[in-house]
Amino acid sequence: MERRRFLHGTTAAGAAVVAGGALTATAVSGAPASAAPRRTAPLRVDIVMFDGVEELDCVAPHSVFVNGQGRAEVRYVTVGRPGPIRSAHGVGFQVEHRWSPEKADVIVVPGGGYVRPEGAGVWAEIKRGVLPRALAAASREGLTISSVCTGAMLLSAAGLTKDRPCTTHQLAKAELEAQGGLVKNARVVDDGDLVTAGGVSSGLELGLWLFKREIGSDAVLQVEEILEYEPRGTVWTAHSSS
């Protein structure tokens, strides 16, 4: 709770808090930490689903946004035909919404199946090519494209991480760098309209960071209390790179 009070009151750019042995960087501009863009409508978040998706990659950010007290609207979407999706470990999802990036403020791309290149998951989606092409075509002003874990490899296949600061699961960092990404060893890497998060559980950090960035610190503190979770690890931002 003391940490929450400190985060609520800090206004220093690049402020960091050490909690439980983990460094959490809250690098922001010179504006007060509670400042955020004013929204007249809920933040629209689409989480992309595909066979072989890692369950926690999609469920963790979903849990953040659905607990936002109406400040966000979140949907599971697919570039294929809406219907059942079978995840990496067998959990089934019923995806009802088609890919429509023009309706979203944030797109979240989960990972999954990276260690099984012949099965369903990231590699199969890269080989198929439909999702990478859709992601490449989706970029526009006002849209943030983000990823969890090895979802960054789908962004890389779309050409979105080349020469951009980014991160992914530790097993995929070398490949992401080889494909031109400027890999940072951070929990979340925020490069404006491209935001990437590290390993499987970092979907919570991704969701909380985007919620804070787009809606505000007061709002995200409420979500943290509901989830009974405090972010860990470093958030790298373009503002903190100097």
C-alpha positions in Angstrom: 0.0 0.0 0.0 2.9 2.4 0.7 4.1 1.7 -2.8 0.7 2.6 -4.2 0.6 5.9 -2.3 4.1 6.7 -3.7 3.1 5.9 -7.3 -0.1 7.9 -6.9 1.8 11.0 -5.8 5.0 11.0 -7.9 5.5 13.6 -10.7 9.1 12.9 -11.5 10.0 11.9 -15.1 11.6 8.5 -15.1 10.7 7.8 -11.5 11.4 4.2 -10.4 10.2 2.2 -7.4 12.0 -0.7 -5.9 9.5 -3.2 -4.5 10.1 -6.8 -3.5 13.5 -6.6 -5.1 12.2 -5.7 -8.6 12.8 -2.3 -10.2 9.7 -0.8 -11.8 10.6 2.1 -14.1 7.7 4.6 -14.6 9.5 6.7 -17.3 7.1 9.4 -18.5 7.2 12.9 -19.7 7.4 15.9 -17.3 3.6 15.9 -16.8 2.2 14.7 -13.5 1.9 10.9 -13.2 -1.9 11.1 -13.0 -2.1 13.0 -16.2 -3.4 11.1 -19.3 -5.2 11.7 -22.5 -8.8 12.6 -21.9 -11.2 10.1 -23.4 -14.8 10.7 -24.1 -15.3 7.0 -25.0 -13.9 3.7 -23.6 -10.5 2.5 -24.9 -11.2 -0.1 -27.6 -9.0 -3.1 -27.3 -8.9 -6.0 -29.7 -7.0 -9.2 -28.7 -6.0 -11.3 -31.8 -6.8 -15.1 -31.4 -5.5 -18.0 -33.4 -5.1 -21.8 -32.9 -2.2 -22.5 -30.6 -2.4 -19.2 -28.8 -0.9 -19.2 -25.3 -3.8 -19.0 -22.8 -2.2 -16.5 -20.4 -0.9 -14.3 -23.2 -4.5 -13.4 -24.1 -6.3 -13.9 -20.8 -3.9 -11.7 -18.7 -4.4 -8.4 -20.7 -8.1 -9.3 -21.1 -8.4 -9.4 -17.3 -6.9 -6.0 -17.0 -9.2 -4.3 -19.4 -12.4 -6.0 -18.4 -11.8 -4.8 -14.8 -11.4 -1.2 -15.9 -14.9 -0.1 -14.6 -16.2 0.6 -18.1 -13.2 2.6 -19.2 -12.2 0.0 -21.8 -14.0 -2.3 -24.2 -12.1 -5.5 -25.0 -12.9 -8.1 -27.7 -11.3 -11.3 -28.9 -11.0 -11.1 -32.7 -9.7 -13.4 -35.5 -8.5 -12.8 -39.1 -10.3 -16.0 -40.0 -13.9 -17.1 -39.6 -15.3 -16.4 -36.1 -15.7 -19.6 -34.1 -13.9 -21.9 -31.8 -10.1 -21.4 -31.2 -8.1 -24.2 -29.5 -5.2 -22.8 -27.4 -1.7 -24.1 -26.8 -2.7 -26.2 -23.8 -6.2 -27.3 -24.9 -8.4 -24.6 -23.5 -11.1 -23.6 -26.0 -12.2 -20.1 -26.8 -15.3 -19.0 -28.7 -14.2 -16.0 -30.8 -17.2 -14.0 -32.1 -15.6 -11.0 -33.7 -13.9 -10.5 -37.0 -10.6 -8.6 -37.5 -11.6 -4.9 -37.8 -8.5 -2.8 -36.8 -10.3 0.4 -37.9 -12.5 0.0 -34.9 -9.7 -0.4 -32.3 -7.5 1.9 -30.4 -5.2 -0.9 -29.2 -4.4 -4.3 -30.8 -2.9 -7.0 -28.6 -1.1 -9.9 -30.3 -0.4 -12.9 -28.1 2.2 -15.5 -28.7 2.1 -19.3 -28.4 3.6 -22.5 -29.8 7.0 -20.9 -30.4 8.8 -24.1 -29.1 6.7 -26.3 -31.4 7.5 -25.0 -34.9 5.5 -27.8 -36.6 2.3 -27.3 -34.6 -0.3 -24.6 -34.3 0.8 -21.2 -33.0 3.1 -18.4 -34.0 5.1 -20.3 -36.6 2.0 -21.7 -38.3 0.6 -18.1 -38.5 3.8 -16.8 -39.9 3.9 -19.5 -42.6 0.3 -18.9 -43.4 1.0 -15.2 -43.8 -2.6 -13.9 -43.3 -2.1 -12.4 -39.9 1.3 -10.8 -40.6 -0.1 -9.2 -43.7 -3.2 -8.0 -41.8 -1.0 -6.5 -39.1 1.2 -4.7 -41.6 -1.8 -3.2 -43.2 -3.4 -2.1 -40.0 -0.9 0.6 -38.9 -2.5 4.1 -38.8 -2.4 7.2 -36.7 -4.1 6.7 -33.4 -3.7 2.9 -33.3 -1.2 1.2 -30.9 -0.1 -2.3 -31.9 1.2 -4.4 -29.0 2.3 -7.9 -28.3 2.8 -10.3 -25.5 5.6 -12.8 -25.4 6.3 -14.4 -28.8 3.5 -12.4 -30.3 6.4 -10.1 -31.1 7.5 -12.6 -33.7 4.3 -12.0 -35.6 4.9 -8.3 -35.4 8.4 -8.9 -36.8 7.0 -11.0 -39.6 4.8 -8.0 -40.4 7.8 -5.7 -40.5 6.7 -3.7 -37.5 9.7 -4.3 -35.2 12.5 -3.6 -37.6 14.8 -0.9 -36.3 12.3 -0.4 -33.4 12.9 -0.9 -29.6 11.0 -4.1 -28.7 11.1 -7.2 -26.5 9.8 -10.8 -26.4 10.2 -14.1 -24.5 13.8 -14.8 -23.6 13.8 -17.8 -26.0 13.0 -15.6 -28.9 15.1 -12.5 -28.3 18.0 -13.6 -30.4 15.7 -14.3 -33.4 13.8 -11.0 -32.9 17.2 -9.2 -32.9 18.4 -11.1 -35.9 15.3 -9.9 -37.8 16.1 -6.3 -37.1 14.4 -5.6 -33.8 16.3 -3.4 -31.3 15.8 -5.7 -28.4 15.6 -4.3 -24.8 15.9 -6.4 -21.7 12.8 -4.9 -20.2 9.5 -6.3 -19.0 7.6 -3.9 -21.3 9.0 -1.7 -24.1 7.0 1.3 -25.1 7.9 2.9 -28.4 4.8 4.9 -28.9 2.5 3.1 -31.4 4.5 -0.1 -30.8 4.4 -1.7 -27.3 5.8 -5.1 -26.7 6.0 -7.2 -23.5 8.4 -10.0 -22.5 7.4 -13.5 -21.3 4.1 -15.2 -20.7 3.0 -13.5 -17.5 4.0 -10.1 -18.8 0.6 -9.7 -20.4 -0.5 -8.3 -17.0 2.2 -5.7 -17.2 1.3 -4.8 -20.8 -2.3 -4.4 -19.9 -1.7 -2.3 -16.8 0.9 -0.1 -18.6 -1.4 0.6 -21.5 -4.3 1.3 -19.2 -2.2 3.7 -17.2 -0.8 5.4 -20.3 -4.1 5.8 -22.1 -6.5 6.3 -19.1 -4.4 7.4 -16.1 -2.7 6.4 -12.9 -5.7 6.7 -10.6 -7.7 4.3 -12.9 -4.9 1.7 -13.1 -4.5 1.7 -9.3 -8.1 0.7 -9.0 -7.5 -2.2 -11.5 -4.4 -3.3 -9.5 -6.5 -3.4 -6.4 -9.2 -5.5 -8.1 -6.6 -8.0 -9.5 -4.6 -7.8 -6.2 -1.5 -7.5 -8.4 1.3 -4.9 -8.6 3.4 -4.7 -11.8 7.0 -5.9 -11.7 10.0 -5.4 -13.9 11.1 -2.4 -15.9 9.1 -0.5 -18.4 11.4 1.0 -21.1 10.0 4.0 -22.9 11.5 6.3 -25.5 11.5 9.0 -22.9 13.7 6.9 -20.6 16.3 6.1 -23.3 18.5 9.1 -22.8 
